[in-house]
Amino acid sequence: MGFLHHRALKSILAGVLVFAALAGCSQDNAGQQAAASKESDKAPMQITLLSPKAPSLIPALLVERQANTDMKLKVETWDTIEQLLARIQNNDAPFVAAPLNVGANIHAKGLPLQLLHLNTWGSMYLVSLDPEARTLANLDKETVHIPGQSGPPDILTRFLLRKNGLEGKVKLAYGTVPDIMQQLAGATIKHAVLPEPVLSGLRMKLGGRLNVVVDYQKTWRDTYGEDLPQAGIFVHSGWAKKHREEIVRFQSLYREAMQKTVKQPEEGMKLAAGAFGMPEAALLQAMPHIGLTFKDAAEAKPEVERYFNLLLQHAPDSIGGALPDAGFYYGL
């Protein structure tokens, strides 16, 4: 899960058929052949899931690859908010993987998107090329480069600086993830906030010369006693009303794929290497640092709201100006 955010978002798969069993016995061989031919026409329809190049993509690719299943998932990637909004408005992709604040902002704009489940927690780090930089206090009078102003990485970093009495003592600069990675690789900057798995790809290029100053997941857990929610999968609410059984099936398939990704990551990393444009070895190196845990939206609501409240206090526009209503959470 990286972090994608616009300071102000712009006014932000289709059905599944389950194979029916052949009922009854035909009187003759010709009848059996006719029945089998008719049944073969009932192939499952294709359902689309849109995902950024983030950890949530990996289990989705495993589901897409599965054969002999009653659900055929097609995975496509999105890179910009504009692309995502266009697809949601076209209503041609029932499932969308996205950062939580992006989904909340889209929901606040009146678009029919509901949080189905959470899958990515933490997975973000403040790192440094300076071997002496091990804590935030070591960054006094230094500059930290952050992907996106007023997004979750910025808000969480400001929260930690304030908490540690370093507000105004550490300068913050902003850029895109690719630009920040390039500058770190060229040693033109020293400190930055980056998500996994791209962080492990950069660390491999640098021969391991990056050290962690802040693990945002650990810090959040130390503060609140729970994991830091970051991203999940959303469903088009109109489609959801007519396809409850398909949603149950999708949730089951995705949960199983996630468990396999965590316990036996090799297959998932092979599939993901091309999508991420990263070596398989770098993705495998990233896995211990990616928080992949499945939790239904309704169950995760308290954790999501705690996170949203922090975003709301520091940058209300990041989630649409207010906490999402109950309709944001599928199953409530």
Secondary structure as UniProt FT lines:
FT   HELIX           29..40
FT   STRAND          46..51
FT   TURN            55..56
FT   HELIX           57..65
FT   STRAND          72..77
FT   HELIX           81..90
FT   STRAND          95..99
FT   HELIX           100..108
FT   TURN            109..110
FT   STRAND          113..121
FT   STRAND          124..128
FT   TURN            131..132
FT   HELIX           136..139
FT   TURN            140..141
FT   STRAND          143..147
FT   TURN            149..150
FT   HELIX           152..163
FT   TURN            164..165
FT   TURN            167..169
FT   STRAND          171..175
FT   HELIX           177..185
FT   TURN            186..187
FT   STRAND          191..195
FT   TURN            196..197
FT   HELIX           198..205
FT   TURN            206..208
FT   STRAND          211..215
FT   HELIX           216..224
FT   STRAND          229..236
FT   HELIX           237..242
FT   HELIX           244..263
FT   HELIX           266..276
FT   HELIX           280..286
FT   HELIX           287..289
FT   STRAND          291..296
FT   HELIX           297..314
FT   HELIX           316..319
FT   HELIX           326..328
FT   TURN            330..331
//
